[in-house]
Amino acid sequence: MDVQIVDGWPRGNEIRILLSNTDAAQVNAVRRALIADVPKLAIDKVNFTQGVNQDNKGEVFESVNVLPDETIAHRLAMIPIPTHPDEGITFPEDCPNCKDLAEESKGCLTCQVLYHIRKDGPSEDSDEKNRTVYAGDLTNISDQMFDIREEHKRIPLTILSKGQFLELYAFATLGRGREHAKWSPVAAVGFRQHNIAKLNKPKKANVLFDLGLTTTDGKPIDAKLFGKDKTMTDINHLMDLEKALHQVGPGTNRDVDFDDAITLEPVEGAYIFSYETDGSLTPEQAFNGAMDELQGRFDNLAIEIERAFA
């Protein structure tokens, strides 16, 4: 399998990749590995402080709010936690410090990241009716590199009214998407056959060109997108063209005049693979992680086969 990142990508957390010299089964294995097997950090355990507190002005705050603790814990679990595969965080079951301990005693700097929130609702004499608690209110106690990223800080967790407070400790650990969706680092994972476009009938193609459609980078969809050999190979423009062809397809009353003026021809063994991450990993890190997982799986399979025939 040959891998090539399409020009202009990644864009933020989204990526588009050309996979060639492969087949649909192998590409689907990569898709499944990305969703289910790539490790990432997610909040897995939350300890809530319960009771009543009094501030230095004598005002009393109680540990209640509009959402149950279970709902807040779920929202915390779905916050993308920055994951750095090369920084030595281990799975709790593999941690040299914790693997032999009882479940309730497990947890150290080697296998978990610790966060804390302490936030009060508005005071009695405040004009505020309530106060929102955001993901950005999580204070990272472990290491600065695990701070919640700027684009995720405005994820709301709950609302505090007057006389209410929220305090909790949240513990993030490594996991895989097959165990829970909170550990899946990707979304919108898909692939399609790679095609090239042929301009067969330039005059009839004007049925499409005269619609004034443009590519995502702002270029008009017209004959200039095709090379001297009347083919289009730019992957980004091809995908824009595929969408544009729906405007001259069956049911549009333009298909007879268009008369297959442009056709798409599949490229054998080549697929366009696309997905986006939740921000916990970069798209490249997620793809490399999927490749490592697949390689490890097949290495283990080869060892088992050798043992079986020994």
C-alpha positions in Angstrom: 0.0 0.0 0.0 1.3 3.4 -1.0 0.2 6.5 1.0 0.1 10.1 -0.2 -1.4 13.1 1.6 -3.5 15.0 -0.9 -2.2 18.5 -1.7 -3.7 21.2 0.6 -4.4 18.7 3.4 -4.6 18.4 6.4 -6.8 21.3 7.1 -7.1 21.7 10.8 -8.2 18.3 12.1 -9.4 17.0 8.7 -7.3 15.1 6.2 -7.6 13.6 2.7 -5.3 10.7 1.7 -4.7 8.8 -1.5 -4.1 5.1 -0.9 -2.9 3.2 -4.0 -1.6 -0.3 -4.8 -4.3 -1.7 -2.4 -7.8 -3.0 -2.3 -11.1 -2.2 -0.5 -10.5 -4.8 2.2 -7.2 -3.3 3.2 -8.5 0.2 3.2 -11.5 -0.9 5.3 -9.0 -2.5 7.8 -7.4 0.9 8.1 -10.8 2.5 8.7 -11.7 0.1 11.4 -8.3 0.4 13.1 -8.7 4.2 13.2 -12.1 4.0 14.8 -11.5 1.1 17.2 -7.8 0.5 17.8 -5.8 3.8 18.0 -5.2 4.6 21.7 -6.1 8.0 23.1 -6.7 9.7 26.4 -10.1 10.2 27.8 -11.5 11.0 31.2 -12.5 7.6 32.7 -13.1 8.3 36.4 -14.5 11.4 38.2 -14.6 12.0 42.0 -17.2 14.7 43.0 -17.0 16.7 46.2 -20.3 16.5 48.1 -21.5 18.7 50.9 -21.7 22.4 51.9 -18.9 25.0 51.7 -18.8 28.5 53.2 -16.7 31.3 51.6 -14.8 34.0 53.5 -17.8 36.2 53.4 -19.9 33.7 55.1 -22.0 32.7 52.1 -23.0 29.1 51.9 -22.6 27.0 48.7 -24.1 23.5 48.2 -22.8 20.8 45.8 -25.9 20.6 43.7 -26.6 21.8 40.1 -29.1 21.3 37.3 -27.4 18.1 36.0 -26.9 14.8 37.7 -23.3 13.8 38.4 -23.5 11.0 35.9 -24.4 13.5 33.1 -21.5 15.7 34.0 -19.1 12.7 34.1 -20.3 11.7 30.6 -19.7 15.2 29.2 -16.2 15.2 30.8 -15.5 11.8 29.1 -16.3 13.2 25.7 -13.9 16.2 26.0 -10.9 15.7 23.6 -7.9 15.2 25.9 -4.5 16.1 24.2 -2.8 12.8 23.6 1.0 12.6 22.9 1.8 9.0 21.8 5.5 9.4 22.3 5.4 10.8 25.9 5.3 7.5 27.7 1.8 7.4 29.1 0.9 3.7 29.5 -2.4 1.7 29.7 -3.4 1.2 33.4 -3.1 -2.6 33.0 0.4 -2.3 31.6 1.7 0.3 34.1 4.7 -1.0 36.0 3.7 0.9 39.1 0.0 -0.1 39.2 -0.6 -3.4 37.3 -0.4 -5.5 40.4 -2.5 -3.2 42.6 -6.1 -3.5 43.4 -8.4 -1.6 41.0 -9.3 1.1 43.4 -5.6 1.8 44.1 -4.5 2.1 40.5 -3.4 5.4 39.1 -0.1 7.3 38.9 1.7 9.8 36.7 2.8 7.0 34.4 -0.8 5.9 33.5 -3.2 8.8 34.1 -3.6 12.5 33.8 -5.3 14.4 36.6 -7.6 17.4 36.3 -9.5 19.5 38.9 -12.4 21.9 38.8 -13.6 24.2 41.7 -16.2 26.7 40.7 -18.9 28.6 42.6 -22.2 29.9 41.2 -23.0 33.6 41.4 -23.1 35.2 44.9 -26.4 36.3 46.4 -25.8 40.0 45.6 -24.6 39.3 42.0 -26.6 40.4 39.0 -25.8 37.1 37.4 -28.6 34.5 37.5 -26.3 31.6 36.8 -22.7 30.7 35.8 -21.6 28.2 33.1 -18.9 25.7 33.8 -16.8 25.0 30.7 -14.1 22.5 29.7 -11.6 25.3 30.0 -12.2 25.4 33.7 -10.4 22.1 34.1 -7.1 22.7 35.7 -4.4 20.2 34.7 -2.5 19.0 37.7 -0.2 16.6 35.8 1.7 18.2 32.9 1.2 21.4 30.9 1.2 19.5 27.6 -2.2 17.9 28.7 -3.9 21.3 29.1 -7.3 21.4 27.3 -6.7 22.9 23.8 -8.0 26.4 23.1 -10.6 25.2 20.5 -12.2 22.9 23.2 -12.3 25.3 26.1 -15.8 26.5 25.4 -17.4 23.1 25.6 -20.1 23.6 28.3 -20.4 21.1 31.2 -23.2 22.4 33.4 -24.7 25.6 34.9 -24.4 26.8 38.5 -27.1 28.9 40.1 -26.7 31.1 43.2 -25.7 29.1 46.2 -24.3 26.2 44.2 -20.7 25.0 43.6 -19.0 22.3 41.6 -15.8 20.6 42.6 -14.4 17.4 41.2 -11.2 15.5 40.3 -11.1 13.9 36.9 -8.7 11.1 35.8 -7.9 10.6 32.1 -6.5 7.2 31.0 -5.6 5.5 27.7 -8.2 3.4 26.0 -9.4 2.3 22.6 -12.6 3.0 20.7 -13.7 -0.6 20.8 -14.1 -0.2 24.5 -16.1 3.1 24.5 -16.7 5.9 22.0 -14.9 8.4 24.3 -11.6 6.6 23.3 -12.2 6.9 19.5 -10.1 9.7 18.1 -11.8 10.0 14.7 -15.1 10.8 13.1 -16.6 10.9 9.5 -14.2 8.1 8.4 -14.8 7.0 4.8 -13.2 6.1 1.5 -14.2 6.1 -2.1 -12.9 4.8 -5.4 -10.3 7.2 -6.9 -11.4 8.4 -10.4 -10.0 10.5 -13.2 -12.4 12.7 -15.2 -12.5 12.6 -19.0 -13.8 15.6 -21.1 -15.4 13.7 -24.0 -17.6 16.4 -25.6 -16.5 19.9 -24.8 -19.4 21.7 -26.4 -22.0 19.5 -24.6 -20.1 20.0 -21.3 -21.2 23.6 -21.4 -24.5 22.4 -20.0 -22.5 22.0 -16.7 -20.0 24.8 -17.2 -22.7 27.4 -17.8 -24.2 26.8 -14.3 -21.5 28.9 -12.8 -20.4 26.3 -10.3 -17.0 26.6 -8.5 -14.5 24.4 -6.8 -13.9 24.7 -3.0 -10.9 26.8 -3.7 -12.9 29.2 -5.8 -12.0 28.2 -9.4 -14.8 28.0 -12.0 -15.7 24.5 -13.0 -15.0 24.7 -16.7 -12.8 23.3 -19.4 -9.7 25.0 -17.9 -9.6 22.5 -15.1 -8.8 19.8 -17.6 -5.3 19.2 -19.0 -4.2 19.2 -22.6 -5.2 15.5 -22.9 -8.7 16.5 -21.6 -8.3 14.7 -18.3 -8.6 16.0 -14.8 -6.3 14.4 -12.2 -6.3 16.9 -9.3 -8.0 15.0 -6.5 -9.6 18.0 -4.8 -11.1 19.3 -8.1 -12.2 15.8 -9.0 -14.2 15.5 -5.8 -15.8 18.9 -6.5 -16.6 17.8 -10.0 -18.2 14.6 -8.8 -20.6 16.7 -6.7 -21.2 19.1 -9.6 -22.2 16.3 -12.0 -25.3 15.7 -9.9 -26.6 18.9 -11.4 -26.6 17.3 -14.9 -27.6 13.7 -13.9 -30.8 11.8 -14.1 -33.9 13.7 -12.9 -32.4 17.2 -13.6 -33.8 17.5 -17.2 -30.2 18.3 -18.3 -28.9 14.8 -18.7 -30.0 14.4 -22.3 -28.3 17.6 -23.4 -25.2 16.8 -21.4 -25.0 13.3 -22.9 -22.1 12.0 -20.8 -19.9 14.9 -21.9 -17.7 14.2 -18.9 -17.2 10.7 -17.5 -15.4 9.4 -14.4 -13.1 6.5 -14.9 -12.0 4.4 -11.9 -8.3 4.1 -11.1 -7.5 0.4 -10.3 -6.4 -0.2 -6.7 -6.6 3.5 -5.6 -8.9 5.0 -3.0 -9.5 8.5 -1.5 -9.5 8.1 2.3 -10.8 11.0 4.5 -11.6 11.6 8.1 -11.3 14.1 10.9 -10.0 13.8 14.4 -11.6 15.2 17.6 -8.4 17.2 18.2 -6.9 14.8 20.8 -4.5 13.6 18.1 -3.4 15.2 14.8 -4.7 13.4 11.7 -1.1 12.2 11.0 -0.7 10.8 14.5 -4.0 8.9 14.2 -3.1 7.4 10.8 0.3 6.3 12.1 -1.3 4.9 15.2 -3.6 2.8 13.0 -0.7 1.5 10.9 1.2 0.6 14.1 -1.8 -1.3 15.4 -2.3 -3.2 12.2 1.4 -4.1 12.0 1.4 -5.4 15.6 -1.7 -7.4 14.9 -0.2 -9.2 11.9 3.1 -9.7 13.6 1.4 -11.5 16.4 -0.6 -13.5 13.9 2.6 -14.6 12.2 4.1 -15.7 15.5 0.9 -17.7 16.3 1.0 -19.4 12.9 4.7 -20.3 13.4 3.9 -21.8 16.8 1.0 -23.8 15.4 3.2 -25.4 12.7 6.3 -25.8 14.9 
